[in-house]
Amino acid sequence: MPAFELKPMGSTNDKRVGHGAIFMKGGGAIASTIPRPEEIVWTCQRAPLPPQLAGRVPDAIWTATFDAVAQRVAEDNEMRRRALNTLGGPMIPCCVCCRVCTAFASVGKIQEEQQRADQAWLALVQGEQAKYAPYGVHVALATETRVSGGDDTRVRTREVNVGLKFETSDPVDGVVVEAPALQQPIERAGIASELEALVALHQKGALTDSEFAAAKAKLLG
């Protein structure tokens, strides 16, 4: 089954940050390297349709999907900018303690924003799966592994939602299979994908035990 992802793959933002800039400006220096929406380079374009969807999905559906993912990525980037800007500079001895206190005070707020972002991604993929299912296209979250910290002995990583993954069924004799024949397999695939997303959110702490149990019961209905 041909698959592809809609996600950022780079940017035209070529800013580089030296140690001196980080020392003087703190996280604000790093925040300046996070691309703005107009600077992002995507794995797929808004137009024309990706070849895997050509002749299968209406242009308007893909355009709406691209816009929704672009908006979600822009909001995630803005959240990262705000988080980094709380770690402002200069990092001189007389204000290091203040910067550390500010950073710890911001952790709770940053975690709350990350949980909301994860929930927004889950809602997005569920909505897109419902739109693409009649066309024989399965939609799931595209993720990347990123370093989140560590020490001299190990590196901590975490899975980050970065876009959407599309998987299409192969046409039979050049003809796309009608939706009724695919409906049950697609529904099962959709439920499995949504369940995986719920488990991931629960493991990340975005859902409490009771919220996870309720969402799982509703999904398995």
ChimeraX attribute file (.defattr): number of C-alpha atoms within 10 A of each C-alpha:
attribute: neighborCount
match mode: 1-to-1
recipient: residues
	/A:1	9
	/A:2	9
	/A:3	13
	/A:4	15
	/A:5	19
	/A:6	22
	/A:7	22
	/A:8	16
	/A:9	11
	/A:10	13
	/A:11	16
	/A:12	11
	/A:13	15
	/A:14	11
	/A:15	11
	/A:16	10
	/A:17	13
	/A:18	9
	/A:19	10
	/A:20	11
	/A:21	16
	/A:22	18
	/A:23	15
	/A:24	15
	/A:25	18
	/A:26	21
	/A:27	21
	/A:28	21
	/A:29	25
	/A:30	20
	/A:31	20
	/A:32	16
	/A:33	15
	/A:34	18
	/A:35	20
	/A:36	15
	/A:37	15
	/A:38	11
	/A:39	13
	/A:40	19
	/A:41	16
	/A:42	16
	/A:43	14
	/A:44	17
	/A:45	13
	/A:46	16
	/A:47	11
	/A:48	12
	/A:49	19
	/A:50	16
	/A:51	9
	/A:52	17
	/A:53	17
	/A:54	11
	/A:55	11
	/A:56	17
	/A:57	18
	/A:58	12
	/A:59	17
	/A:60	11
	/A:61	13
	/A:62	21
	/A:63	15
	/A:64	13
	/A:65	20
	/A:66	21
	/A:67	12
	/A:68	15
	/A:69	20
	/A:70	21
	/A:71	13
	/A:72	18
	/A:73	22
	/A:74	17
	/A:75	14
	/A:76	17
	/A:77	17
	/A:78	17
	/A:79	16
	/A:80	17
	/A:81	20
	/A:82	14
	/A:83	20
	/A:84	20
	/A:85	18
	/A:86	16
	/A:87	25
	/A:88	19
	/A:89	19
	/A:90	19
	/A:91	18
	/A:92	11
	/A:93	8
	/A:94	9
	/A:95	12
	/A:96	13
	/A:97	12
	/A:98	12
	/A:99	19
	/A:100	13
	/A:101	12
	/A:102	14
	/A:103	17
	/A:104	11
	/A:105	12
	/A:106	15
	/A:107	12
	/A:108	11
	/A:109	12
	/A:110	17
	/A:111	13
	/A:112	13
	/A:113	17
	/A:114	19
	/A:115	17
	/A:116	13
	/A:117	19
	/A:118	22
	/A:119	16
	/A:120	13
	/A:121	21
	/A:122	18
	/A:123	12
	/A:124	19
	/A:125	24
	/A:126	19
	/A:127	13
	/A:128	21
	/A:129	21
	/A:130	15
	/A:131	17
	/A:132	19
	/A:133	20
	/A:134	17
	/A:135	21
	/A:136	24
	/A:137	25
	/A:138	23
	/A:139	27
	/A:140	24
	/A:141	22
	/A:142	18
	/A:143	16
	/A:144	11
	/A:145	11
	/A:146	11
	/A:147	11
	/A:148	10
	/A:149	10
	/A:150	10
	/A:151	7
	/A:152	5
	/A:153	5
	/A:154	8
	/A:155	10
	/A:156	10
	/A:157	13
	/A:158	13
	/A:159	14
	/A:160	15
	/A:161	18
	/A:162	21
	/A:163	24
	/A:164	21
	/A:165	17
	/A:166	21
	/A:167	17
	/A:168	19
	/A:169	17
	/A:170	15
	/A:171	13
	/A:172	8
	/A:173	7
	/A:174	7
	/A:175	10
	/A:176	14
	/A:177	15
	/A:178	12
	/A:179	14
	/A:180	11
	/A:181	11
	/A:182	16
	/A:183	15
	/A:184	11
	/A:185	12
	/A:186	24
	/A:187	15
	/A:188	11
	/A:189	17
	/A:190	20
	/A:191	16
	/A:192	15
	/A:193	19
	/A:194	23
	/A:195	17
	/A:196	14
	/A:197	20
	/A:198	23
	/A:199	16
	/A:200	15
	/A:201	18
	/A:202	16
	/A:203	13
	/A:204	15
	/A:205	15
	/A:206	22
	/A:207	19
	/A:208	13
	/A:209	12
	/A:210	9
	/A:211	13
	/A:212	19
	/A:213	14
	/A:214	11
	/A:215	16
	/A:216	16
	/A:217	10
	/A:218	9
	/A:219	13
	/A:220	9
	/A:221	6
